[in-house]
């Protein structure tokens, strides 16, 4: 049987996860809202509204 207390004591976070976290938080990433906003803006400009 797994001894969860022992396993938790041995746990060390992966450096890769910490690196990925900082990269994600420090970059301005485009999301779906940004894309929809841009598409709507382009549509309005092309129709002259």
mmCIF file as Biopython writes it, N, C-alpha, C and O atoms, coordinates in Angstrom:
data_model
#
loop_
_atom_site.group_PDB
_atom_site.id
_atom_site.type_symbol
_atom_site.label_atom_id
_atom_site.label_alt_id
_atom_site.label_comp_id
_atom_site.label_asym_id
_atom_site.label_entity_id
_atom_site.label_seq_id
_atom_site.pdbx_PDB_ins_code
_atom_site.Cartn_x
_atom_site.Cartn_y
_atom_site.Cartn_z
_atom_site.occupancy
_atom_site.B_iso_or_equiv
_atom_site.auth_seq_id
_atom_site.auth_asym_id
_atom_site.pdbx_PDB_model_num
ATOM 1   N N  . UNK A ? 1  ? 0.843   -1.171 0.000   1.0 0.0 1  A 1 
ATOM 2   C CA . UNK A ? 1  ? 0.000   0.000  0.000   1.0 0.0 1  A 1 
ATOM 3   C C  . UNK A ? 1  ? 0.897   1.247  0.000   1.0 0.0 1  A 1 
ATOM 4   O O  . UNK A ? 1  ? 2.006   1.221  0.536   1.0 0.0 1  A 1 
ATOM 5   N N  . UNK A ? 2  ? 0.416   2.318  -0.595  1.0 0.0 2  A 1 
ATOM 6   C CA . UNK A ? 2  ? 1.189   3.549  -0.699  1.0 0.0 2  A 1 
ATOM 7   C C  . UNK A ? 2  ? 1.107   4.322  0.615   1.0 0.0 2  A 1 
ATOM 8   O O  . UNK A ? 2  ? 0.026   4.521  1.170   1.0 0.0 2  A 1 
ATOM 9   N N  . UNK A ? 3  ? 2.263   4.748  1.098   1.0 0.0 3  A 1 
ATOM 10  C CA . UNK A ? 3  ? 2.332   5.577  2.292   1.0 0.0 3  A 1 
ATOM 11  C C  . UNK A ? 3  ? 2.376   7.036  1.823   1.0 0.0 3  A 1 
ATOM 12  O O  . UNK A ? 3  ? 3.431   7.542  1.441   1.0 0.0 3  A 1 
ATOM 13  N N  . UNK A ? 4  ? 1.222   7.697  1.857   1.0 0.0 4  A 1 
ATOM 14  C CA . UNK A ? 4  ? 1.121   9.048  1.320   1.0 0.0 4  A 1 
ATOM 15  C C  . UNK A ? 4  ? 1.969   10.050 2.099   1.0 0.0 4  A 1 
ATOM 16  O O  . UNK A ? 4  ? 2.544   10.960 1.503   1.0 0.0 4  A 1 
ATOM 17  N N  . UNK A ? 5  ? 2.055   9.900  3.395   1.0 0.0 5  A 1 
ATOM 18  C CA . UNK A ? 5  ? 2.871   10.808 4.199   1.0 0.0 5  A 1 
ATOM 19  C C  . UNK A ? 5  ? 4.332   10.741 3.761   1.0 0.0 5  A 1 
ATOM 20  O O  . UNK A ? 5  ? 4.991   11.771 3.622   1.0 0.0 5  A 1 
ATOM 21  N N  . UNK A ? 6  ? 4.828   9.541  3.549   1.0 0.0 6  A 1 
ATOM 22  C CA . UNK A ? 6  ? 6.218   9.360  3.118   1.0 0.0 6  A 1 
ATOM 23  C C  . UNK A ? 6  ? 6.422   9.952  1.726   1.0 0.0 6  A 1 
ATOM 24  O O  . UNK A ? 6  ? 7.422   10.623 1.471   1.0 0.0 6  A 1 
ATOM 25  N N  . UNK A ? 7  ? 5.478   9.702  0.837   1.0 0.0 7  A 1 
ATOM 26  C CA . UNK A ? 7  ? 5.584   10.219 -0.525  1.0 0.0 7  A 1 
ATOM 27  C C  . UNK A ? 7  ? 5.569   11.751 -0.547  1.0 0.0 7  A 1 
ATOM 28  O O  . UNK A ? 7  ? 6.314   12.370 -1.306  1.0 0.0 7  A 1 
ATOM 29  N N  . UNK A ? 8  ? 4.725   12.357 0.282   1.0 0.0 8  A 1 
ATOM 30  C CA . UNK A ? 8  ? 4.666   13.818 0.328   1.0 0.0 8  A 1 
ATOM 31  C C  . UNK A ? 8  ? 5.971   14.416 0.847   1.0 0.0 8  A 1 
ATOM 32  O O  . UNK A ? 8  ? 6.387   15.482 0.393   1.0 0.0 8  A 1 
ATOM 33  N N  . UNK A ? 9  ? 6.613   13.742 1.787   1.0 0.0 9  A 1 
ATOM 34  C CA . UNK A ? 9  ? 7.891   14.225 2.305   1.0 0.0 9  A 1 
ATOM 35  C C  . UNK A ? 9  ? 8.971   14.186 1.229   1.0 0.0 9  A 1 
ATOM 36  O O  . UNK A ? 9  ? 9.876   15.021 1.233   1.0 0.0 9  A 1 
ATOM 37  N N  . UNK A ? 10 ? 8.887   13.238 0.319   1.0 0.0 10 A 1 
ATOM 38  C CA . UNK A ? 10 ? 9.886   13.084 -0.740  1.0 0.0 10 A 1 
ATOM 39  C C  . UNK A ? 10 ? 9.587   13.932 -1.976  1.0 0.0 10 A 1 
ATOM 40  O O  . UNK A ? 10 ? 10.403  14.000 -2.896  1.0 0.0 10 A 1 
ATOM 41  N N  . UNK A ? 11 ? 8.424   14.578 -1.997  1.0 0.0 11 A 1 
ATOM 42  C CA . UNK A ? 11 ? 8.007   15.328 -3.179  1.0 0.0 11 A 1 
ATOM 43  C C  . UNK A ? 11 ? 8.871   16.563 -3.373  1.0 0.0 11 A 1 
ATOM 44  O O  . UNK A ? 11 ? 9.121   17.319 -2.435  1.0 0.0 11 A 1 
ATOM 45  N N  . UNK A ? 12 ? 9.326   16.755 -4.617  1.0 0.0 12 A 1 
ATOM 46  C CA . UNK A ? 12 ? 10.048  17.961 -5.018  1.0 0.0 12 A 1 
ATOM 47  C C  . UNK A ? 12 ? 9.474   18.397 -6.356  1.0 0.0 12 A 1 
ATOM 48  O O  . UNK A ? 12 ? 9.428   17.600 -7.294  1.0 0.0 12 A 1 
ATOM 49  N N  . UNK A ? 13 ? 9.034   19.647 -6.464  1.0 0.0 13 A 1 
ATOM 50  C CA . UNK A ? 13 ? 8.455   20.095 -7.729  1.0 0.0 13 A 1 
ATOM 51  C C  . UNK A ? 13 ? 9.489   20.056 -8.852  1.0 0.0 13 A 1 
ATOM 52  O O  . UNK A ? 13 ? 10.677  20.289 -8.632  1.0 0.0 13 A 1 
ATOM 53  N N  . UNK A ? 14 ? 9.026   19.764 -10.024 1.0 0.0 14 A 1 
ATOM 54  C CA . UNK A ? 14 ? 9.890   19.732 -11.192 1.0 0.0 14 A 1 
ATOM 55  C C  . UNK A ? 14 ? 10.305  21.148 -11.568 1.0 0.0 14 A 1 
ATOM 56  O O  . UNK A ? 14 ? 9.476   22.059 -11.568 1.0 0.0 14 A 1 
ATOM 57  N N  . UNK A ? 15 ? 11.558  21.336 -11.883 1.0 0.0 15 A 1 
ATOM 58  C CA . UNK A ? 15 ? 12.025  22.651 -12.310 1.0 0.0 15 A 1 
ATOM 59  C C  . UNK A ? 15 ? 11.367  23.062 -13.620 1.0 0.0 15 A 1 
ATOM 60  O O  . UNK A ? 15 ? 11.148  24.250 -13.855 1.0 0.0 15 A 1 
ATOM 61  N N  . UNK A ? 16 ? 11.054  22.107 -14.466 1.0 0.0 16 A 1 
ATOM 62  C CA . UNK A ? 16 ? 10.422  22.410 -15.730 1.0 0.0 16 A 1 
ATOM 63  C C  . UNK A ? 16 ? 9.066   23.074 -15.518 1.0 0.0 16 A 1 
ATOM 64  O O  . UNK A ? 16 ? 8.708   24.005 -16.239 1.0 0.0 16 A 1 
ATOM 65  N N  . UNK A ? 17 ? 8.315   22.599 -14.534 1.0 0.0 17 A 1 
ATOM 66  C CA . UNK A ? 17 ? 7.010   23.177 -14.242 1.0 0.0 17 A 1 
ATOM 67  C C  . UNK A ? 17 ? 7.177   24.614 -13.752 1.0 0.0 17 A 1 
ATOM 68  O O  . UNK A ? 17 ? 6.437   25.500 -14.181 1.0 0.0 17 A 1 
ATOM 69  N N  . UNK A ? 18 ? 8.125   24.852 -12.874 1.0 0.0 18 A 1 
ATOM 70  C CA . UNK A ? 18 ? 8.364   26.208 -12.381 1.0 0.0 18 A 1 
ATOM 71  C C  . UNK A ? 18 ? 8.797   27.138 -13.509 1.0 0.0 18 A 1 
ATOM 72  O O  . UNK A ? 18 ? 8.364   28.289 -13.558 1.0 0.0 18 A 1 
ATOM 73  N N  . UNK A ? 19 ? 9.640   26.657 -14.411 1.0 0.0 19 A 1 
ATOM 74  C CA . UNK A ? 19 ? 10.067  27.471 -15.552 1.0 0.0 19 A 1 
ATOM 75  C C  . UNK A ? 19 ? 8.888   27.795 -16.456 1.0 0.0 19 A 1 
ATOM 76  O O  . UNK A ? 19 ? 8.742   28.931 -16.908 1.0 0.0 19 A 1 
ATOM 77  N N  . UNK A ? 20 ? 8.048   26.802 -16.722 1.0 0.0 20 A 1 
ATOM 78  C CA . UNK A ? 20 ? 6.886   27.015 -17.584 1.0 0.0 20 A 1 
ATOM 79  C C  . UNK A ? 20 ? 5.933   28.020 -16.949 1.0 0.0 20 A 1 
ATOM 80  O O  . UNK A ? 20 ? 5.371   28.867 -17.643 1.0 0.0 20 A 1 
ATOM 81  N N  . UNK A ? 21 ? 5.750   27.932 -15.653 1.0 0.0 21 A 1 
ATOM 82  C CA . UNK A ? 21 ? 4.858   28.846 -14.947 1.0 0.0 21 A 1 
ATOM 83  C C  . UNK A ? 21 ? 5.313   30.287 -15.102 1.0 0.0 21 A 1 
ATOM 84  O O  . UNK A ? 21 ? 4.499   31.165 -15.385 1.0 0.0 21 A 1 
ATOM 85  N N  . UNK A ? 22 ? 6.600   30.542 -14.920 1.0 0.0 22 A 1 
ATOM 86  C CA . UNK A ? 22 ? 7.098   31.917 -15.038 1.0 0.0 22 A 1 
ATOM 87  C C  . UNK A ? 22 ? 6.999   32.424 -16.476 1.0 0.0 22 A 1 
ATOM 88  O O  . UNK A ? 22 ? 6.704   33.598 -16.697 1.0 0.0 22 A 1 
ATOM 89  N N  . UNK A ? 23 ? 7.240   31.564 -17.438 1.0 0.0 23 A 1 
ATOM 90  C CA . UNK A ? 23 ? 7.138   31.971 -18.846 1.0 0.0 23 A 1 
ATOM 91  C C  . UNK A ? 23 ? 5.703   32.338 -19.183 1.0 0.0 23 A 1 
ATOM 92  O O  . UNK A ? 23 ? 5.454   33.350 -19.837 1.0 0.0 23 A 1 
ATOM 93  N N  . UNK A ? 24 ? 4.762   31.519 -18.739 1.0 0.0 24 A 1 
ATOM 94  C CA . UNK A ? 24 ? 3.348   31.772 -19.035 1.0 0.0 24 A 1 
ATOM 95  C C  . UNK A ? 24 ? 2.887   33.065 -18.376 1.0 0.0 24 A 1 
ATOM 96  O O  . UNK A ? 24 ? 2.177   33.855 -18.997 1.0 0.0 24 A 1 
ATOM 97  N N  . UNK A ? 25 ? 3.280   33.291 -17.134 1.0 0.0 25 A 1 
ATOM 98  C CA . UNK A ? 25 ? 2.839   34.486 -16.421 1.0 0.0 25 A 1 
ATOM 99  C C  . UNK A ? 25 ? 3.490   35.755 -16.953 1.0 0.0 25 A 1 
ATOM 100 O O  . UNK A ? 25 ? 2.904   36.832 -16.843 1.0 0.0 25 A 1 
ATOM 101 N N  . UNK A ? 26 ? 4.674   35.660 -17.520 1.0 0.0 26 A 1 
ATOM 102 C CA . UNK A ? 26 ? 5.405   36.849 -17.951 1.0 0.0 26 A 1 
ATOM 103 C C  . UNK A ? 26 ? 5.226   37.191 -19.425 1.0 0.0 26 A 1 
ATOM 104 O O  . UNK A ? 26 ? 5.849   38.136 -19.909 1.0 0.0 26 A 1 
ATOM 105 N N  . UNK A ? 27 ? 4.403   36.458 -20.143 1.0 0.0 27 A 1 
ATOM 106 C CA . UNK A ? 27 ? 4.184   36.752 -21.552 1.0 0.0 27 A 1 
ATOM 107 C C  . UNK A ? 27 ? 2.729   37.136 -21.786 1.0 0.0 27 A 1 
ATOM 108 O O  . UNK A ? 27 ? 1.812   36.585 -21.178 1.0 0.0 27 A 1 
ATOM 109 N N  . UNK A ? 28 ? 2.549   38.084 -22.673 1.0 0.0 28 A 1 
ATOM 110 C CA . UNK A ? 28 ? 1.209   38.510 -23.041 1.0 0.0 28 A 1 
ATOM 111 C C  . UNK A ? 28 ? 0.727   37.581 -24.158 1.0 0.0 28 A 1 
ATOM 112 O O  . UNK A ? 28 ? 1.044   37.789 -25.329 1.0 0.0 28 A 1 
ATOM 113 N N  . UNK A ? 29 ? -0.031  36.573 -23.790 1.0 0.0 29 A 1 
ATOM 114 C CA . UNK A ? 29 ? -0.485  35.588 -24.753 1.0 0.0 29 A 1 
ATOM 115 C C  . UNK A ? 29 ? -1.853  35.966 -25.310 1.0 0.0 29 A 1 
ATOM 116 O O  . UNK A ? 29 ? -2.711  36.470 -24.585 1.0 0.0 29 A 1 
ATOM 117 N N  . UNK A ? 30 ? -2.048  35.724 -26.587 1.0 0.0 30 A 1 
ATOM 118 C CA . UNK A ? 30 ? -3.327  35.980 -27.226 1.0 0.0 30 A 1 
ATOM 119 C C  . UNK A ? 30 ? -4.301  34.886 -26.830 1.0 0.0 30 A 1 
ATOM 120 O O  . UNK A ? 30 ? -3.976  33.701 -26.901 1.0 0.0 30 A 1 
ATOM 121 N N  . UNK A ? 31 ? -5.496  35.283 -26.412 1.0 0.0 31 A 1 
ATOM 122 C CA . UNK A ? 31 ? -6.511  34.295 -26.090 1.0 0.0 31 A 1 
ATOM 123 C C  . UNK A ? 31 ? -7.700  34.468 -27.040 1.0 0.0 31 A 1 
ATOM 124 O O  . UNK A ? 31 ? -7.676  35.324 -27.923 1.0 0.0 31 A 1 
ATOM 125 N N  . UNK A ? 32 ? -8.722  33.663 -26.854 1.0 0.0 32 A 1 
ATOM 126 C CA . UNK A ? 32 ? -9.874  33.677 -27.756 1.0 0.0 32 A 1 
ATOM 127 C C  . UNK A ? 32 ? -10.553 35.041 -27.752 1.0 0.0 32 A 1 
ATOM 128 O O  . UNK A ? 32 ? -11.001 35.509 -28.799 1.0 0.0 32 A 1 
ATOM 129 N N  . UNK A ? 33 ? -10.634 35.674 -26.607 1.0 0.0 33 A 1 
ATOM 130 C CA . UNK A ? 33 ? -11.259 36.999 -26.532 1.0 0.0 33 A 1 
ATOM 131 C C  . UNK A ? 33 ? -10.519 38.005 -27.401 1.0 0.0 33 A 1 
ATOM 132 O O  . UNK A ? 33 ? -11.143 38.808 -28.093 1.0 0.0 33 A 1 
ATOM 133 N N  . UNK A ? 34 ? -9.189  37.964 -27.368 1.0 0.0 34 A 1 
ATOM 134 C CA . UNK A ? 34 ? -8.394  38.874 -28.201 1.0 0.0 34 A 1 
ATOM 135 C C  . UNK A ? 34 ? -8.653  38.627 -29.687 1.0 0.0 34 A 1 
ATOM 136 O O  . UNK A ? 34 ? -8.763  39.571 -30.468 1.0 0.0 34 A 1 
ATOM 137 N N  . UNK A ? 35 ? -8.748  37.371 -30.067 1.0 0.0 35 A 1 
ATOM 138 C CA . UNK A ? 35 ? -8.974  37.022 -31.472 1.0 0.0 35 A 1 
ATOM 139 C C  . UNK A ? 35 ? -10.346 37.499 -31.926 1.0 0.0 35 A 1 
ATOM 140 O O  . UNK A ? 35 ? -10.471 38.081 -33.003 1.0 0.0 35 A 1 
ATOM 141 N N  . UNK A ? 36 ? -11.377 37.262 -31.118 1.0 0.0 36 A 1 
ATOM 142 C CA . UNK A ? 36 ? -12.733 37.688 -31.481 1.0 0.0 36 A 1 
ATOM 143 C C  . UNK A ? 36 ? -12.795 39.210 -31.586 1.0 0.0 36 A 1 
ATOM 144 O O  . UNK A ? 36 ? -13.414 39.739 -32.509 1.0 0.0 36 A 1 
ATOM 145 N N  . UNK A ? 37 ? -12.170 39.911 -30.665 1.0 0.0 37 A 1 
ATOM 146 C CA . UNK A ? 37 ? -12.143 41.375 -30.705 1.0 0.0 37 A 1 
ATOM 147 C C  . UNK A ? 37 ? -11.505 41.870 -31.996 1.0 0.0 37 A 1 
ATOM 148 O O  . UNK A ? 37 ? -12.006 42.800 -32.628 1.0 0.0 37 A 1 
ATOM 149 N N  . UNK A ? 38 ? -10.410 41.251 -32.381 1.0 0.0 38 A 1 
ATOM 150 C CA . UNK A ? 38 ? -9.727  41.663 -33.609 1.0 0.0 38 A 1 
ATOM 151 C C  . UNK A ? 38 ? -10.577 41.372 -34.844 1.0 0.0 38 A 1 
ATOM 152 O O  . UNK A ? 38 ? -10.642 42.196 -35.756 1.0 0.0 38 A 1 
ATOM 153 N N  . UNK A ? 39 ? -11.222 40.219 -34.882 1.0 0.0 39 A 1 
ATOM 154 C CA . UNK A ? 39 ? -12.078 39.870 -36.019 1.0 0.0 39 A 1 
ATOM 155 C C  . UNK A ? 39 ? -13.239 40.855 -36.130 1.0 0.0 39 A 1 
ATOM 156 O O  . UNK A ? 39 ? -13.561 41.309 -37.228 1.0 0.0 39 A 1 
ATOM 157 N N  . UNK A ? 40 ? -13.869 41.189 -35.005 1.0 0.0 40 A 1 
ATOM 158 C CA . UNK A ? 40 ? -14.974 42.148 -35.030 1.0 0.0 40 A 1 
ATOM 159 C C  . UNK A ? 40 ? -14.509 43.529 -35.469 1.0 0.0 40 A 1 
ATOM 160 O O  . UNK A ? 40 ? -15.201 44.207 -36.229 1.0 0.0 40 A 1 
ATOM 161 N N  . UNK A ? 41 ? -13.340 43.947 -34.994 1.0 0.0 41 A 1 
ATOM 162 C CA . UNK A ? 41 ? -12.786 45.247 -35.393 1.0 0.0 41 A 1 
ATOM 163 C C  . UNK A ? 41 ? -12.534 45.269 -36.904 1.0 0.0 41 A 1 
ATOM 164 O O  . UNK A ? 41 ? -12.877 46.242 -37.575 1.0 0.0 41 A 1 
ATOM 165 N N  . UNK A ? 42 ? -11.940 44.204 -37.436 1.0 0.0 42 A 1 
ATOM 166 C CA . UNK A ? 42 ? -11.681 44.132 -38.875 1.0 0.0 42 A 1 
ATOM 167 C C  . UNK A ? 42 ? -12.981 44.144 -39.672 1.0 0.0 42 A 1 
ATOM 168 O O  . UNK A ? 42 ? -13.067 44.780 -40.723 1.0 0.0 42 A 1 
ATOM 169 N N  . UNK A ? 43 ? -13.998 43.435 -39.166 1.0 0.0 43 A 1 
ATOM 170 C CA . UNK A ? 43 ? -15.282 43.397 -39.858 1.0 0.0 43 A 1 
ATOM 171 C C  . UNK A ? 43 ? -15.924 44.777 -39.897 1.0 0.0 43 A 1 
ATOM 172 O O  . UNK A ? 43 ? -16.475 45.185 -40.920 1.0 0.0 43 A 1 
ATOM 173 N N  . UNK A ? 44 ? -15.849 45.492 -38.779 1.0 0.0 44 A 1 
ATOM 174 C CA . UNK A ? 44 ? -16.430 46.859 -38.738 1.0 0.0 44 A 1 
ATOM 175 C C  . UNK A ? 44 ? -15.688 47.791 -39.681 1.0 0.0 44 A 1 
ATOM 176 O O  . UNK A ? 44 ? -16.312 48.609 -40.357 1.0 0.0 44 A 1 
ATOM 177 N N  . UNK A ? 45 ? -14.370 47.681 -39.735 1.0 0.0 45 A 1 
ATOM 178 C CA . UNK A ? 45 ? -13.581 48.547 -40.607 1.0 0.0 45 A 1 
ATOM 179 C C  . UNK A ? 45 ? -13.871 48.256 -42.082 1.0 0.0 45 A 1 
ATOM 180 O O  . UNK A ? 45 ? -13.899 49.174 -42.901 1.0 0.0 45 A 1 
ATOM 181 N N  . UNK A ? 46 ? -14.084 46.994 -42.417 1.0 0.0 46 A 1 
ATOM 182 C CA . UNK A ? 46 ? -14.318 46.638 -43.819 1.0 0.0 46 A 1 
ATOM 183 C C  . UNK A ? 46 ? -15.720 47.023 -44.281 1.0 0.0 46 A 1 
ATOM 184 O O  . UNK A ? 46 ? -15.943 47.223 -45.475 1.0 0.0 46 A 1 
ATOM 185 N N  . UNK A ? 47 ? -16.679 47.129 -43.338 1.0 0.0 47 A 1 
ATOM 186 C CA . UNK A ? 47 ? -18.036 47.518 -43.715 1.0 0.0 47 A 1 
ATOM 187 C C  . UNK A ? 47 ? -18.257 49.015 -43.584 1.0 0.0 47 A 1 
ATOM 188 O O  . UNK A ? 47 ? -19.296 49.525 -44.003 1.0 0.0 47 A 1 
ATOM 189 N N  . UNK A ? 48 ? -17.282 49.736 -43.000 1.0 0.0 48 A 1 
ATOM 190 C CA . UNK A ? 48 ? -17.369 51.174 -42.883 1.0 0.0 48 A 1 
ATOM 191 C C  . UNK A ? 48 ? -18.220 51.644 -41.721 1.0 0.0 48 A 1 
ATOM 192 O O  . UNK A ? 48 ? -18.685 52.783 -41.732 1.0 0.0 48 A 1 
ATOM 193 N N  . UNK A ? 49 ? -18.440 50.806 -40.716 1.0 0.0 49 A 1 
ATOM 194 C CA . UNK A ? 49 ? -19.266 51.205 -39.569 1.0 0.0 49 A 1 
ATOM 195 C C  . UNK A ? 49 ? -18.423 51.699 -38.455 1.0 0.0 49 A 1 
ATOM 196 O O  . UNK A ? 49 ? -18.945 52.079 -37.407 1.0 0.0 49 A 1 
#
